[in-house]
Amino acid sequence: VAAAAGRLAVDGAKATAQATQRSVITISTYVSQNPTTVKLICCLLGLLLSIASVLSMFNIIGNDDEDEKWDRSRTMQSVYIFFFGLLIFFCELREDWANRVMNAQSHLFRYFYFLATRPGRAAFYFYVGSISLLMWPESDLWKWTYVGLGGMLCVLGATM
């Protein structure tokens, strides 16, 4: 009786593992894709947003005035925008390219499923665009950079 119960438990565990593997595979088929042009624009915007946040945070390009230092809230906002830009980049990157880096896109869509759906991704883009749009640095260069990038993300998020 104990041996039969043990075999049933092993068979049940194998069936559960197979069902879990099938459900992970079906999740990847439900990931909604944007048109190629939109994917390219979003991918570039995410990369540009990350680059701009690093450059502005460390004042590499822009205002030469040493007295103008970013306060903690702007620095944290730049850190968030940097990571959000990377998320946007990996969301829209081709699946085979993005998954070369530790299965980044598969993990991203599994743990943040809202990014795998078009409405969830659109809301995320609109959110990132709005916080970028409302970030008003003192430097005119960074002000218009963030307004341009954030505005384009808001438009893309609204039209998805």
C-alpha positions in Angstrom: 0.0 0.0 0.0 2.8 2.4 0.9 4.6 1.6 -2.4 1.5 2.3 -4.4 0.9 5.6 -2.6 4.5 6.6 -3.3 4.1 5.8 -7.0 0.9 7.8 -7.1 2.7 10.8 -5.5 5.6 10.6 -8.0 3.2 10.3 -10.9 1.3 13.3 -9.6 4.4 15.4 -9.2 5.5 14.5 -12.8 2.0 15.5 -14.1 2.2 18.8 -12.2 5.6 19.6 -13.6 4.5 18.9 -17.1 1.4 21.1 -16.7 3.5 23.9 -15.3 5.9 23.7 -18.2 2.9 23.8 -20.6 1.4 26.8 -18.9 4.7 28.7 -19.1 4.9 28.0 -22.8 1.3 29.2 -23.3 2.0 32.5 -21.5 4.7 33.3 -24.1 2.2 32.8 -26.9 -0.2 35.3 -25.3 2.3 38.1 -25.1 0.8 40.7 -27.3 3.2 42.3 -29.8 3.3 45.8 -31.2 3.9 46.6 -34.9 7.5 46.7 -35.8 7.7 50.5 -36.2 6.2 51.0 -32.8 8.5 48.4 -31.3 11.5 50.2 -32.8 10.4 53.6 -31.6 9.7 52.3 -28.1 13.0 50.5 -28.0 14.9 53.6 -29.0 13.0 55.8 -26.6 13.7 53.4 -23.7 17.4 53.4 -24.5 17.5 57.2 -24.9 15.6 57.7 -21.7 18.2 55.6 -19.8 21.1 57.3 -21.4 19.6 60.8 -20.8 18.9 60.0 -17.1 22.5 58.9 -16.5 24.0 61.9 -18.4 21.7 64.4 -16.6 22.2 62.8 -13.2 26.0 63.1 -13.3 25.8 66.4 -15.2 28.0 65.1 -18.0 26.4 67.3 -20.6 24.5 70.4 -20.0 24.8 73.1 -17.5 28.4 74.0 -16.5 27.3 75.7 -13.3 28.7 73.8 -10.3 26.2 75.4 -8.0 23.3 73.6 -9.6 23.2 70.2 -8.0 20.3 67.9 -8.2 18.4 67.3 -5.0 17.7 63.8 -3.7 14.2 63.6 -5.2 15.5 64.4 -8.7 18.3 62.0 -8.4 16.0 59.2 -7.3 13.6 60.1 -10.1 16.5 59.8 -12.6 17.4 56.4 -11.1 13.8 55.2 -11.6 13.7 56.6 -15.1 16.9 54.8 -15.9 15.5 51.5 -14.9 12.2 52.1 -16.5 14.0 52.9 -19.7 15.8 49.6 -19.6 12.5 47.8 -18.9 11.0 49.5 -22.0 14.0 48.6 -24.0 13.8 44.9 -23.0 10.0 44.8 -23.5 10.3 45.8 -27.1 13.5 44.1 -28.1 13.3 41.0 -30.3 12.6 38.0 -28.1 15.6 36.0 -29.3 17.9 39.0 -28.7 16.5 39.9 -25.3 16.5 36.3 -24.0 20.3 36.0 -24.7 20.8 38.0 -21.5 19.7 35.5 -18.8 16.3 35.1 -20.4 15.5 38.7 -19.5 12.3 39.1 -21.5 10.9 35.8 -20.4 11.5 36.6 -16.8 10.2 40.1 -17.2 6.9 38.9 -18.8 6.5 36.1 -16.2 7.0 38.3 -13.1 5.5 41.5 -14.5 2.7 40.1 -16.5 1.1 43.5 -17.1 4.1 44.3 -19.4 3.2 41.2 -21.6 -0.2 42.7 -22.4 -0.8 45.7 -24.7 -3.0 47.6 -22.2 -0.6 47.0 -19.3 2.4 48.1 -21.4 0.5 51.1 -22.7 -0.3 52.2 -19.1 3.3 51.7 -18.1 4.6 53.7 -21.0 2.1 56.5 -20.2 3.2 56.4 -16.5 6.9 56.6 -17.4 6.2 59.3 -20.0 4.3 61.4 -17.5 6.9 61.3 -14.8 9.6 62.1 -17.4 7.4 64.9 -18.9 6.9 66.5 -15.4 10.5 66.4 -14.5 11.6 70.0 -14.8 15.4 70.3 -14.4 16.9 73.8 -14.3 18.9 73.3 -17.5 17.0 74.0 -20.7 18.7 71.2 -22.5 17.5 68.5 -20.0 14.1 70.2 -19.6 13.4 69.8 -23.4 15.0 66.4 -23.6 12.7 65.0 -20.9 9.7 66.9 -22.3 10.4 65.4 -25.7 11.0 61.8 -24.6 8.2 61.8 -22.0 5.8 63.4 -24.4 6.5 60.8 -27.1 6.1 58.0 -24.5 2.8 59.4 -23.4 1.5 59.6 -27.0 2.6 56.0 -27.7 1.0 54.8 -24.4 -2.2 56.6 -25.3 -2.4 55.2 -28.8 -1.6 51.6 -28.0 
